[in-house]
C-alpha cells in the first residue's frame, strides 16, 4: 500500500484528505504543521507528500525545500493543497520542488485522480 503524508494545520482539512485517500486505498499519515511534517518525513519513507502553504512554524515552501534535501526524497511527488492561487506563490512552490498545485476547496475525485497519476 502506498503511503502518503498529509501536512495541514487545519484539522478539518487533514480529516477530509485522509478520508478521501484512505477510501481510495492509500495509507495516510497526518502532520499538524510543516515542522511535524518534516520530522515525520525524516523518520519514515512516503510515496507522496501533500502540504498546505500557510502554516505556523514551518510553511509549505520551507517544508518542500527541506524535504528535498532528505535522502530518498529527490523525486517523491509533493503536492501543494492550498487556498493560494497567485502565480508568484506557485512559482515559489515549483522552485522549492513542488510537483503540483491544487487549490482548496478541493474536489475528492480530482485529488484522487491527480494522486493516481503521480503515485505509481
N, C-alpha and C positions, 0 to 999 in steps of 0.2 A: 504494500500500500504506500502510495506517495505521501510524503509528509510536508505540510505547509505551515509556515509561521505567519500568524496574523497579528500585526502590530498596530494598535489604535488606542488612544487614551479614552475613547468613548466605549463604555461597557455595552451599550445597545448595538453599536456598530460591530464590535467584536462578536457579540452573540449572533447577529444576522449573518456575518461572514462565516462563522463556524457552523451554524445550522445549514447554510446553503452548501458549503463544501463537504461537510460530513454526509449530507444527503446525496452528494454526487460521488461518494466513495473515497474521500480523502481523509487522512489523519491530520487533525488541526491542533496546533499548539498556540495559545494566546499569549500576548505580551502587552502589558499595560502602557508602555511608552517606549521610546527609542532606546533608552538605557537598558531596560528589561529585555527588549528585543535583541540588542547586541550581545548581552550576556547569554541568552538562550542560543543564539546562532553560534557563539563561541564554544558552547558546551555540547552541541548536538549538530547533526547534519540534516539540512532541509532541502527538499527538491524545489521549493519556491518560497519566496517571501512576499507578503502583501503588507504595505505600510501606508499609514496616513502621513501627511506632510507636516501639519501643525500639531506638535505635541510638546509637553514640558520635558525638561532635562536634556533630551537629545531629539532633535526634529528628524523628519523623514530623510532629508537630504544628507544630514550628518550620518544617520544610520546607514544609508546606502554606501556612502564613501567609506565608512569603517568596515562594513561587511565585505566589501570588495577586496579589502586587504587581508581578510581571513583566508587560511589555507582551504582550498576546495570551493571557494565561492566566486571565482572569476567569471564563471558562465552560468551560475544559477539565476533563473529568471527572477527579477524583482519588479513587482507591480505597485505603482502608486495608486492608492484609492483615497481621493481627497475631494473637498468642495472647491479647491482651487483649479482654475482653468486658464489662467493667464499664460501667454506664450513664454514669458521670461521664467516663470516657475517651472514650466515643462522643460525648458531648455536647461535650467539648473539641475533638474532631475536627470535628464539624459546625460549631462556632463558628469554627474556623480556616478552614473552607471545604471539608472532605471531602464528596464526593458520596455515598459508600457505604462499607460496612464488611464485610469477610469475615474470619471467624475461622479461624486455622490450627489443625490442618492443613486445607488446602483440597482440595476435590474439583475435578479438572480440568474436568469438564463444567460444573459450577456456575460456576467462574471464567470460562470461555469464554462461557457464556450471559449472565452479567452484563455482560461487556465488549461483547458484540454489541449489547446493549440501549443501552449508554452511548456507544459509538463508532459514529457513522454516517457 
